[in-house]
Amino acid sequence: MGKTALLLEMADRAHANEFVTARTTCGPSMLDNILDLLQRNGSPFVSEKRQPVKGFSAGALGFSFGLTFTDEVRESYGFRVKLEMICERLAEAEKGVLLLIDEVRPELPEMRLLATTYQELAGEGANIAVVMAGLPAIVSEVLDEATLTFLHRATKVELGPLSIPSVRAYYHSAFMRANRSLDDALLDRAAEATQGFPYLLQLLGYYLVEYCPEGEPVKPDELESAIDAALYDFDHDVLGAMLRPLSRADMTFLEAMSQDDRVSRVADLQERLGVSQGHVQSYRRRLIDAGVIYSPARGELAFIVPRLGAFIKREML
């Protein structure tokens, strides 16, 4: 929940702490994107008073100006050497390097090269850090990849729902800055309507600003209109997109889960569906891997996104 927004915030904070950042989405072009972004974002910190040279040995050698590689380096060397050169050049300016990778995919050779390059450079003392984000099941696959097992030493953070008091405090501050005011009851209603989901927080905040005149107190009917609009977008853009790739059998399993208020017991699902324990376990694993459900405790399953159960009930009618 909110992983992309978190990466953006981390990039801003890293920049304020003497790091040059490159933020990209995992894919076949990500290594080129990383080099391009570091060159662009790091060039303002690099002196331009050096003469062009061919080849390189250390320091500024291998750069024609700023962080732009000479033709020889660009054509003769791969990602590992180029990233090392950029790290060394930025270190002269007392800058570190932070790579932020969204939607990680373990099957890509570029992912393996990035991870092993980071391990080598960090082991050699380079001031470089990597933050990677993805759905929990995909992150688990990355950690289980044979060539990337060293990543088990990385700090792992699971992003869950925001607390309602935190949402309320944020809304109070944000709407004051936007010159809109909500009384305590409406502020409580707005925070609870998000159910702690970051995207709903953003959607509802957007519609409140759209629907409510600046400089005037927010009215109850304006808030309810904003909530309705935010929930409509959330249901169609998030929940609908999440369910679209699933099979009819997957949906039948999720419909059985939607009959419970918050948490479904695996034993109850087995009885409700009239299937074997092995059958339930196979769907459990597949839907967890798809990022649709999770297991809050042994023998229990729950929807990973708020409102999904109610949405499935409506869709399956």
C-alpha positions as CSV (number, residue, x, y, z in Angstrom):
1,M,0.0,0.0,0.0
2,G,1.5,3.3,-1.0
3,K,4.8,1.9,-2.0
4,T,5.3,4.2,-5.0
5,A,4.5,7.3,-3.0
6,L,6.9,6.1,-0.3
7,L,9.7,5.8,-2.9
8,L,9.1,9.4,-4.0
9,E,9.3,10.6,-0.4
10,M,12.5,8.6,0.2
11,A,14.0,10.2,-3.0
12,D,13.2,13.7,-1.7
13,R,14.7,12.9,1.8
14,A,17.8,11.3,0.3
15,H,18.4,14.3,-1.9
16,A,18.4,16.5,1.2
17,N,21.0,14.1,2.8
18,E,23.7,14.4,0.1
19,F,22.5,11.5,-2.1
20,V,22.0,11.5,-5.9
21,T,19.0,9.4,-6.7
22,A,17.7,7.4,-9.6
23,R,14.1,6.1,-9.4
24,T,12.8,3.7,-12.1
25,T,10.4,0.8,-12.6
26,C,11.9,-2.7,-13.0
27,G,12.1,-3.6,-16.7
28,P,14.4,-4.4,-19.6
29,S,15.5,-0.7,-19.9
30,M,16.0,0.0,-16.2
31,L,19.8,-0.2,-16.2
32,D,20.1,2.4,-18.9
33,N,17.5,4.5,-17.1
34,I,19.5,4.3,-13.9
35,L,22.7,5.5,-15.6
36,D,20.8,8.3,-17.4
37,L,19.1,9.5,-14.3
38,L,22.3,9.5,-12.2
39,Q,24.1,11.4,-14.9
40,R,21.3,14.0,-15.2
41,N,20.7,14.4,-11.4
42,G,24.4,14.2,-10.4
43,S,25.9,16.6,-13.0
44,P,25.1,19.8,-11.1
45,F,27.4,18.6,-8.3
46,V,30.4,17.8,-10.6
47,S,33.0,20.3,-11.6
48,E,33.2,21.0,-15.4
49,K,36.9,22.3,-15.2
50,R,38.5,19.1,-16.5
51,Q,39.9,18.4,-20.0
52,P,38.3,15.7,-22.1
53,V,40.2,12.4,-21.9
54,K,39.9,9.0,-23.5
55,G,39.7,5.9,-21.4
56,F,39.8,6.0,-17.7
57,S,41.7,4.8,-14.6
58,A,40.1,6.7,-11.7
59,G,38.4,9.8,-10.7
60,A,37.2,12.0,-13.6
61,L,38.9,9.9,-16.3
62,G,36.4,8.4,-18.7
63,F,34.1,11.5,-18.6
64,S,34.0,14.1,-21.3
65,F,32.2,16.6,-19.2
66,G,30.2,16.4,-16.0
67,L,29.0,12.8,-15.8
68,T,28.8,12.3,-19.5
69,F,30.9,9.3,-20.6
70,T,33.5,9.5,-23.4
71,D,32.6,7.7,-26.5
72,E,35.2,5.0,-25.7
73,V,33.6,4.3,-22.3
74,R,30.1,4.4,-23.6
75,E,30.9,1.8,-26.3
76,S,33.4,-0.4,-24.5
77,Y,32.0,-0.9,-21.0
78,G,28.9,-2.3,-19.4
79,F,26.6,-1.3,-16.6
80,R,28.8,-2.5,-13.7
81,V,31.9,-0.4,-14.7
82,K,29.8,2.7,-15.7
83,L,27.9,2.7,-12.3
84,E,31.2,2.3,-10.5
85,M,32.6,5.3,-12.3
86,I,29.6,7.4,-11.5
87,C,29.9,6.4,-7.8
88,E,33.5,7.4,-7.7
89,R,33.0,10.7,-9.4
90,L,30.1,11.6,-7.1
91,A,32.1,10.5,-4.1
92,E,34.6,13.3,-5.0
93,A,31.7,15.7,-4.5
94,E,30.8,14.0,-1.2
95,K,27.6,12.5,-2.7
96,G,26.2,9.0,-2.3
97,V,24.0,7.1,-4.7
98,L,20.5,5.8,-4.0
99,L,18.7,3.6,-6.5
100,L,15.0,3.2,-6.0
101,I,13.3,0.3,-8.0
102,D,9.6,-0.1,-8.2
103,E,7.6,-3.2,-9.2
104,V,10.5,-5.6,-8.9
105,R,10.5,-8.7,-11.1
106,P,12.9,-11.6,-10.2
107,E,12.9,-13.2,-13.7
108,L,14.6,-10.4,-15.5
109,P,18.4,-10.7,-16.1
110,E,18.6,-6.9,-15.6
111,M,17.3,-7.5,-12.0
112,R,20.0,-10.0,-11.3
113,L,22.7,-7.8,-12.8
114,L,21.6,-4.8,-10.7
115,A,21.6,-6.8,-7.5
116,T,25.0,-8.4,-8.0
117,T,26.5,-5.1,-9.1
118,Y,25.2,-3.4,-5.9
119,Q,26.6,-6.2,-3.8
120,E,30.0,-5.9,-5.4
121,L,30.2,-2.1,-5.2
122,A,28.9,-2.0,-1.6
123,G,31.5,-4.6,-0.7
124,E,34.2,-2.4,-2.2
125,G,33.1,0.5,-0.1
126,A,31.1,2.5,-2.5
127,N,28.5,4.9,-0.9
128,I,25.5,3.3,-2.6
129,A,22.2,2.0,-1.4
130,V,19.2,0.3,-3.1
131,V,15.5,0.4,-2.2
132,M,13.2,-2.1,-4.0
133,A,9.4,-2.3,-3.8
134,G,6.8,-4.7,-5.1
135,L,3.9,-6.9,-4.1
136,P,4.8,-9.2,-1.1
137,A,4.7,-12.4,-3.1
138,I,7.0,-10.9,-5.8
139,V,9.4,-9.6,-3.2
140,S,9.5,-13.1,-1.7
141,E,10.4,-14.5,-5.2
142,V,13.2,-12.0,-5.5
143,L,14.6,-13.0,-2.1
144,D,14.4,-16.7,-3.1
145,E,16.2,-16.2,-6.4
146,A,19.4,-18.4,-6.1
147,T,21.7,-15.6,-7.3
148,L,20.2,-13.0,-5.0
149,T,20.1,-14.7,-1.6
150,F,22.4,-12.0,-0.1
151,L,19.3,-9.7,-0.2
152,H,17.9,-11.7,2.8
153,R,20.2,-9.4,4.8
154,A,18.3,-6.3,3.6
155,T,15.8,-4.6,5.8
156,K,12.3,-5.7,4.9
157,V,9.3,-3.5,5.5
158,E,5.7,-4.6,4.9
159,L,3.4,-1.7,4.1
160,G,-0.1,-2.1,5.7
161,P,-3.0,0.2,6.1
162,L,-2.4,3.7,7.6
163,S,-3.9,4.2,11.1
164,I,-7.1,6.2,11.1
165,P,-5.7,8.8,13.6
166,S,-2.7,9.3,11.3
167,V,-5.0,9.9,8.3
168,R,-7.1,12.3,10.4
169,A,-4.0,14.3,11.5
170,Y,-2.8,14.5,7.9
171,Y,-6.1,15.6,6.6
172,H,-6.3,18.3,9.3
173,S,-2.9,19.7,8.3
174,A,-3.4,19.3,4.5
175,F,-6.9,21.0,4.4
176,M,-5.6,23.9,6.5
177,R,-2.9,24.4,3.9
178,A,-5.6,24.2,1.2
179,N,-7.7,26.8,3.0
180,R,-10.6,24.4,3.6
181,S,-11.9,23.6,7.1
182,L,-13.7,20.5,8.4
183,D,-15.2,20.3,11.9
184,D,-14.2,17.4,14.1
185,A,-17.2,15.2,13.1
186,L,-16.5,15.6,9.4
187,L,-12.8,15.1,9.9
188,D,-13.5,11.8,11.6
189,R,-15.9,10.8,8.8
190,A,-13.3,11.6,6.1
191,A,-10.5,9.7,7.8
192,E,-12.7,6.6,8.5
193,A,-13.9,6.6,4.8
194,T,-10.3,6.0,3.6
195,Q,-10.1,2.7,5.7
196,G,-6.4,3.5,6.0
197,F,-5.8,2.9,2.3
198,P,-3.2,5.5,0.9
199,Y,-4.8,5.7,-2.6
200,L,-8.2,6.4,-1.0
201,L,-6.6,9.1,1.1
202,Q,-5.3,10.7,-2.1
203,L,-8.6,10.3,-4.0
204,L,-10.8,11.7,-1.2
205,G,-8.5,14.6,-0.6
206,Y,-8.5,15.4,-4.3
207,Y,-12.3,15.4,-4.5
208,L,-12.7,17.4,-1.3
209,V,-10.6,20.1,-2.8
210,E,-12.5,19.9,-6.1
211,Y,-16.0,20.0,-4.6
212,C,-15.5,22.4,-1.7
213,P,-15.0,26.2,-2.2
214,E,-11.8,27.6,-0.9
215,G,-12.0,29.6,2.3
216,E,-15.4,28.1,3.4
217,P,-16.2,25.3,5.9
218,V,-16.8,21.9,4.2
219,K,-20.5,21.0,4.3
220,P,-21.7,17.4,5.1
221,D,-23.3,16.9,1.6
222,E,-20.0,18.1,0.0
223,L,-18.0,15.6,2.0
224,E,-20.5,12.7,1.1
225,S,-20.3,13.6,-2.6
226,A,-16.5,13.6,-2.4
227,I,-16.6,10.2,-0.6
228,D,-18.9,8.7,-3.2
229,A,-16.7,9.9,-6.1
230,A,-13.5,8.6,-4.4
231,L,-15.1,5.2,-3.7
232,Y,-16.4,4.9,-7.3
233,D,-12.9,5.6,-8.7
234,F,-11.3,3.2,-6.2
235,D,-13.7,0.4,-7.0
236,H,-13.3,0.6,-10.7
237,D,-9.6,1.6,-11.0
238,V,-8.1,-0.5,-8.2
239,L,-10.5,-3.3,-7.3
240,G,-11.8,-4.0,-10.8
241,A,-8.2,-4.0,-12.2
242,M,-7.1,-6.4,-9.4
243,L,-9.8,-9.0,-10.2
244,R,-9.7,-8.8,-14.0
245,P,-6.9,-11.3,-14.5
246,L,-8.4,-13.9,-12.2
247,S,-10.2,-17.1,-13.3
248,R,-13.8,-18.0,-12.6
249,A,-12.6,-20.6,-10.1
250,D,-10.5,-17.9,-8.3
251,M,-13.5,-15.7,-8.1
252,T,-15.6,-18.5,-6.6
253,F,-13.0,-18.9,-3.9
254,L,-13.0,-15.1,-3.2
255,E,-16.8,-15.1,-3.2
256,A,-16.7,-17.7,-0.4
257,M,-14.3,-15.5,1.5
258,S,-16.5,-12.4,1.0
259,Q,-19.3,-14.0,3.2
260,D,-17.1,-13.4,6.3
261,D,-16.9,-9.9,7.9
262,R,-13.1,-9.5,8.1
263,V,-11.2,-12.8,8.4
264,S,-12.1,-16.2,6.9
265,R,-11.0,-19.5,8.5
266,V,-9.5,-22.0,6.1
267,A,-11.6,-24.7,7.7
268,D,-14.8,-22.8,7.1
269,L,-13.9,-22.1,3.4
270,Q,-13.2,-25.8,2.9
271,E,-16.7,-26.7,4.3
272,R,-18.4,-23.8,2.4
273,L,-16.9,-24.8,-0.9
274,G,-17.2,-28.5,-0.3
275,V,-13.6,-29.2,-1.4
276,S,-10.5,-30.8,0.1
277,Q,-7.9,-29.1,2.2
278,G,-5.4,-29.4,-0.7
279,H,-7.8,-27.6,-3.0
280,V,-8.1,-24.7,-0.5
281,Q,-4.4,-24.6,-0.1
282,S,-3.7,-24.4,-3.8
283,Y,-6.1,-21.4,-4.2
284,R,-4.7,-19.8,-1.1
285,R,-1.2,-19.9,-2.5
286,R,-2.2,-18.6,-5.9
287,L,-4.3,-15.7,-4.6
288,I,-1.6,-14.7,-2.0
289,D,0.9,-14.7,-4.9
290,A,-1.4,-12.5,-6.9
291,G,-1.5,-9.9,-4.1
292,V,-5.3,-10.3,-3.5
293,I,-5.4,-12.0,-0.1
294,Y,-3.0,-12.5,2.8
295,S,-2.8,-14.7,5.9
296,P,-3.0,-12.7,9.1
297,A,-2.6,-15.8,11.3
298,R,-2.3,-19.5,10.8
299,G,-5.4,-21.0,9.3
300,E,-6.9,-17.6,8.5
301,L,-7.2,-15.5,5.3
302,A,-8.2,-11.9,4.6
303,F,-8.5,-9.5,1.7
304,I,-5.4,-7.4,1.3
305,V,-7.3,-4.3,0.1
306,P,-10.3,-2.7,1.9
307,R,-13.7,-3.0,0.3
308,L,-12.7,-5.9,-1.9
309,G,-15.0,-8.3,-0.2
310,A,-18.0,-6.0,-0.6
311,F,-17.0,-5.3,-4.2
312,I,-16.9,-9.0,-5.0
313,K,-20.3,-9.5,-3.4
314,R,-21.8,-6.9,-5.8
315,E,-19.9,-8.2,-8.8
316,M,-20.9,-11.8,-8.3
317,L,-24.6,-11.0,-8.0
